[in-house]
Amino acid sequence: MDDLKRTIYMRALDLVNKPEKPYVCVALTTAFEEIIGYQPSCEELQEYFPEFHDLIDYKTWVKWENCDTISARSWDNYVNYRGWWTHFWQEPRIRILNCILNTY
């Protein structure tokens, strides 16, 4: 992974660690725009971050807030973006970015 891409991933990780808990795609888009200077299209994000997009399993993983139960819901329509994890579940977002940063 080149230094520029690593910098963008690191900034995305910083954003995901904030109380707003943005989705990873939103954090990558924001980081890209801050560092590169323009907002990338979805196609550009897929091209520039294939190691992230190759992990898509077309499911939303749901952790119920008051218990330890986790379930998966398949995406019915792949055209419309679906989050990989429910909006409040921050830990997997942090883990996936750390995994990418430590693997590539």
N, C-alpha and C positions, 0 to 999 in steps of 0.2 A: 504494500500500500504506500502510495507516495505521501509526502509531507502535507500537501494541500488537502487531500482526502482525509487524512488522519486529523488534521485541524478541524475540518468540518464535522467529522464524527465526534470529536471531543467537545465541540461547542454544542452539538445536538444533545450529548450526554448531560452537559451543564443545564440545558433547557429542560430536559426531562426530569432532572432532579429538583426543579422548582415546584412550588405548591400548585401551580396550574396543571401540572402533569400532562403536557401535550402528547398527542400521539407521535410515534417515531417519525412518520412521514412529515408531519407538520414541523417537528423539531429539525429534521434534515433540510426541509425547504427554507425555514427561517435562517438556519445556520449558513446554508449555501448563499442566500441572499445577502446576509451580513458580510460574508467573507468575499464572495465573488462580485457582488454588486447588482445582481438582477435576480428576479424570481424565476426559477426553472420550471419548465412544463413537467407534467407527469412522465412523459417519454424521456426527457433529459435526466430526471431523477433515476429512472430505471437503468438508463445507459451508464450514468456516472457511479451508481451504487448497486451493481449487479449482485454483490455478495449479500446485500440486504434483501433485495427483491427475489432472489433465488430461494429464499427461505419461506416465502408465502405458501401457506398450506390451505388457504381459502376457508378458514374457520375463525370464528371469534371465540376465544377462550373466556369463560365466565367464572369468576370466583364470587360466590355469594357472600355479601358483606358480613353477615352474622354467623358464618360457619366456615368450615374448612372444605366444603364441597366445591369441586371444579368440574365444569362441563364444557362441551364444545358445541357450537352451533355452526352448521355449514352455511356458507354464503350462497344465497339463492341466485343472486345476480352479480356476476363478476365485474360487470361494467361499473356499477356503483361501488365506491370504496367502502369497505367495512373495516373496522378496527380489529386488530388481532386480539386485543385484550379489552375488557370493559373499561370505561373511562376512568374510574377511580383506582384501577390496579396498576400501580406505578412500578413495582418490583420487576416484572418481566421485561418492561421497556428498558430499564437500567441494565438488566442482565443481557439482553440481546445486543445492546450497543457495546457493553464490555466484552462480550464473546467475540464480536466482529473485530474490535480493536486489538484483542489478544490473539486472534487467529490469523489475521491477514497482515 
